[in-house]
Amino acid sequence: MMRYATLFVSESTMLIRVASLLCSVLASLVMSSWVSAEPVQIRHDGLRLNANYENDDAAHEKPVMVILHGTWMHHDTELPTYLQDLATYEGYSSLNLSLSLGIDDRKSFMICETMPVVGSHQQAVEELKAWFDWLGTQGHTKFVLIAHSRGGAQASLFYQTYHYPGLERLALIAPATYEQARVTKSFENRYGKSLAEQVSLFQGLDNQVEPITEAAVLYCTFAKVSAEAFLSYYLPTPNKHTPSLIAKIDIPTQIFLGSEDPLSDRLMEYQSEFINNPLISTHLIEGADHFFRDLYSDELFEAILDDL
């Protein structure tokens, strides 16, 4: 039976957590004097990939925390940055990475009006592997992968693809679901176009990798999009649907949902797909929205450490 935990933050508890957070910040400032923190860059498939690496030489017997952002975000956004701060405070090395999304040396939000949309889910999986391989060269042999939103599905797909040695657990924060009928309705209501016709258009293009077509995609009304990227987002495959990706997962996997996040109810609609897997636990954090800001991040990170 699936374990379902509610992490409730009362008013009095909130005050205690604020005080604790202030102490954590002060402690982090002290720790920075002996924990190395640096931006790092690797090359993969002709692209420069960026991350922030916090290395505690004394913590190599512990798993390194690998942190993956959500849709079109990057490693300097609020949630990944704060999670990395928490990992540092708790004495863990960490890698907070940015997917390239097909953009060389990407260091900012994906601004689809000016940047080509060429990244795909499979590309995300291969970039994750490249970063795990790099961490191995730094002496790390054990890993925890923490991933948010669409990153949760990509992290699940990464494990399903590689069963990477030393990856001990997944922590999926508001992970993505995918239902073709819902996606089709949302696309057509938002953009007034037939999704089936758009899919057919992109499937028929001779050039599948270059951003040669202007189209609506995800949050963008008009963007230069490659066929590979568009089809990655909109073809009805299980590669974007976290519940099916983790249904038979064989490592401990935590799912964190926010009570104020409407997407939480959507994921729980599919709990029948994974409820019989005893390695999966689901945690509802009262008061948290989709981005688990501030104290809600503390709550979920404490739950990760408790399970470790």
C-alpha positions in Angstrom: 0.0 0.0 0.0 1.3 3.4 -0.9 2.4 5.6 2.0 0.7 9.0 2.1 2.0 11.6 4.4 0.7 15.1 5.1 3.2 17.6 6.2 1.2 20.3 8.0 2.7 23.7 9.0 0.7 25.4 11.8 1.1 29.1 12.7 3.2 28.3 15.7 5.3 25.8 13.8 5.7 28.4 11.1 7.3 30.8 13.6 9.7 28.1 14.7 10.6 27.3 11.1 11.3 31.0 10.4 13.7 31.1 13.3 15.3 27.9 12.1 15.5 29.2 8.6 17.4 32.3 9.8 19.8 30.1 11.7 20.2 28.0 8.5 21.1 31.0 6.5 23.7 32.1 9.0 25.1 28.6 9.2 25.3 28.5 5.4 27.4 31.7 5.3 29.8 30.1 7.8 30.0 26.9 5.8 30.8 28.6 2.6 34.3 29.2 3.9 35.1 25.5 3.6 32.6 24.2 1.0 33.7 24.9 -2.5 31.0 26.3 -4.8 31.5 27.0 -8.4 29.8 27.3 -11.8 30.8 24.4 -14.0 30.4 23.8 -17.6 30.7 20.6 -19.7 30.4 20.0 -23.4 27.8 17.5 -24.7 26.6 16.9 -28.3 28.2 20.2 -29.5 26.6 22.3 -26.7 28.0 23.9 -23.6 25.9 22.9 -20.5 25.9 24.9 -17.3 25.4 24.0 -13.6 26.4 25.1 -10.1 28.5 22.5 -8.2 28.8 22.6 -4.5 31.4 20.1 -3.4 32.1 19.1 0.2 35.1 16.8 0.2 34.1 15.5 3.6 30.7 14.3 2.2 31.7 12.0 -0.5 30.5 9.0 1.4 27.0 10.5 1.2 25.0 10.7 -2.0 25.4 13.9 -4.1 22.1 15.8 -4.6 21.4 16.3 -8.3 18.8 19.0 -8.8 16.7 19.5 -12.0 14.4 22.4 -12.8 11.0 22.5 -14.4 9.8 23.6 -17.8 12.0 26.1 -19.5 13.6 27.2 -16.2 17.3 27.1 -15.3 19.5 26.4 -12.4 19.6 30.0 -11.0 15.8 30.1 -10.4 14.4 30.2 -6.9 13.5 26.6 -6.1 16.6 24.8 -7.4 18.9 27.5 -5.8 17.2 27.2 -2.4 17.3 23.4 -2.5 21.0 23.6 -3.2 21.4 25.9 -0.2 19.6 23.4 1.9 21.9 20.6 0.7 24.9 22.7 1.5 23.6 23.4 5.0 23.0 19.7 5.7 26.5 18.8 4.6 25.7 17.3 1.1 27.5 17.9 -2.1 25.1 19.0 -4.9 24.9 19.7 -8.6 22.2 22.1 -9.7 22.0 21.9 -13.5 20.4 23.6 -16.4 19.2 21.6 -19.4 20.4 23.3 -22.6 17.0 23.0 -24.3 19.1 22.9 -27.5 20.6 26.3 -26.7 24.4 26.6 -26.5 25.6 28.0 -23.1 22.0 28.7 -21.9 22.1 30.8 -18.7 18.6 32.3 -18.6 14.9 31.5 -18.9 13.8 30.0 -22.2 12.5 33.1 -24.0 10.6 31.4 -26.8 9.9 34.7 -28.7 13.6 35.1 -29.3 15.1 31.6 -28.8 14.4 28.6 -31.0 12.4 25.8 -29.4 14.6 22.7 -30.2 14.9 20.8 -27.0 13.3 17.4 -26.5 12.6 15.0 -23.7 15.2 12.5 -24.9 17.8 15.3 -25.1 17.1 16.0 -21.4 17.7 12.4 -20.6 21.0 12.4 -22.5 22.2 15.6 -20.8 21.3 14.2 -17.4 23.5 11.2 -18.2 26.4 13.5 -19.2 26.2 15.3 -15.9 26.1 12.0 -13.9 29.1 10.8 -15.8 30.9 14.1 -15.0 30.0 13.7 -11.3 31.7 10.3 -11.5 34.9 11.9 -12.6 34.7 14.1 -9.4 34.6 11.0 -7.2 30.9 10.6 -6.6 29.4 7.1 -6.7 26.0 7.7 -5.0 23.3 10.0 -6.2 19.8 11.4 -5.3 18.0 13.0 -8.1 15.6 15.8 -7.1 13.4 17.1 -9.9 10.6 19.6 -10.3 7.5 19.6 -12.5 8.4 18.5 -16.1 11.8 17.7 -14.8 10.1 15.1 -12.6 9.0 13.2 -15.7 12.4 13.7 -17.3 14.2 12.4 -14.2 11.9 9.3 -14.2 12.5 8.7 -17.9 16.3 9.0 -17.2 16.1 6.3 -14.6 13.9 4.1 -16.8 16.4 4.5 -19.6 19.7 4.0 -17.8 19.1 2.6 -14.3 22.2 4.6 -13.6 24.6 2.8 -11.2 24.6 4.5 -7.8 21.3 6.4 -8.3 19.7 5.6 -4.9 16.4 7.4 -5.0 14.2 10.0 -6.8 12.5 12.9 -5.2 9.8 14.3 -7.6 8.3 17.7 -6.8 4.9 18.2 -8.4 5.9 15.9 -11.3 4.3 16.2 -14.7 1.4 14.1 -16.1 0.4 13.8 -19.7 -3.1 12.9 -21.0 -3.5 13.3 -24.8 -7.2 14.3 -24.6 -6.5 17.0 -22.0 -3.5 18.3 -23.8 -5.4 18.5 -27.1 -8.3 20.3 -25.5 -6.0 22.8 -23.8 -4.0 23.5 -27.0 -7.0 24.0 -29.2 -8.8 26.2 -26.7 -5.7 28.3 -26.2 -4.6 28.7 -29.8 -7.7 28.0 -31.9 -5.8 25.4 -34.0 -6.2 21.7 -34.5 -3.4 19.9 -32.6 -3.8 16.8 -34.9 -3.2 19.0 -38.0 -0.1 20.6 -36.3 1.3 17.2 -35.5 0.7 16.0 -39.0 2.4 19.1 -40.4 5.5 18.5 -38.3 5.6 14.8 -39.0 5.7 15.6 -42.7 8.7 17.9 -42.6 11.9 16.6 -44.2 14.0 18.5 -41.7 13.1 17.3 -38.2 15.9 19.1 -36.3 16.1 22.7 -37.5 13.8 25.4 -36.0 12.2 26.3 -39.4 8.5 26.6 -38.6 6.6 29.2 -36.7 4.0 27.6 -34.4 2.4 27.7 -31.0 4.1 25.5 -28.5 3.5 25.2 -24.7 3.3 28.8 -23.4 4.3 30.5 -26.7 1.9 31.8 -29.3 4.6 32.1 -32.0 8.0 30.5 -31.8 10.5 29.0 -34.2 10.1 25.3 -33.5 11.8 22.2 -34.7 9.7 19.2 -35.6 11.6 17.1 -33.1 10.8 19.4 -30.3 7.2 20.0 -31.2 6.5 16.2 -31.5 8.4 15.6 -28.3 5.9 17.8 -26.4 2.7 16.7 -28.2 2.9 13.1 -29.4 0.9 10.7 -27.3 3.8 8.7 -25.7 4.2 7.6 -22.0 7.6 9.4 -21.9 6.0 12.5 -20.4 3.7 10.9 -17.9 5.3 10.4 -14.5 2.8 7.9 -13.1 3.4 5.3 -15.9 7.2 6.0 -15.8 7.5 5.1 -12.1 4.8 2.4 -12.0 7.5 -0.4 -11.7 10.4 1.7 -10.4 12.8 -0.3 -8.2 14.4 2.5 -6.1 12.7 4.5 -3.4 10.8 7.4 -5.0 9.1 10.3 -3.1 6.4 12.4 -4.7 5.8 15.8 -3.2 2.5 17.6 -3.9 1.3 21.1 -2.7 -2.2 21.5 -1.3 -2.5 24.8 -3.2 -1.3 23.4 -6.5 -4.1 22.5 -8.8 -1.8 20.0 -10.6 -1.7 17.9 -7.4 -5.2 16.7 -8.0 -4.4 15.9 -11.5 -1.5 13.6 -10.6 -3.6 11.8 -7.9 -6.1 11.0 -10.6 -3.5 8.5 -11.9 -2.4 7.0 -8.5 -3.9 3.7 -9.5 -0.9 3.4 -11.9 1.7 3.4 -9.1 -0.2 2.8 -5.8 0.8 -0.8 -5.6 4.5 -0.1 -5.7 5.7 -0.1 -2.1 8.8 1.9 -3.0 6.7 5.0 -3.8 5.6 7.4 -1.1 3.5 10.5 -1.7 3.7 13.5 0.6 1.1 16.4 0.6 2.6 19.7 2.0 -0.2 21.9 3.3 0.0 25.5 2.0 2.5 24.8 -0.8 1.7 25.8 -4.4 3.5 24.5 -7.5 6.8 26.1 -6.6 7.2 25.2 -2.9 8.7 28.5 -1.9 10.7 29.1 1.2 9.5 27.1 4.2 7.7 24.5 2.1 11.1 23.7 0.5 12.4 23.1 4.0 9.6 20.7 4.7 10.1 18.6 1.6 13.9 18.6 2.0 13.6 17.4 5.6 11.4 14.6 4.3 14.1 13.6 1.8 16.7 13.5 4.5 14.4 11.5 6.9 14.0 8.8 4.3 17.8 8.8 3.7 
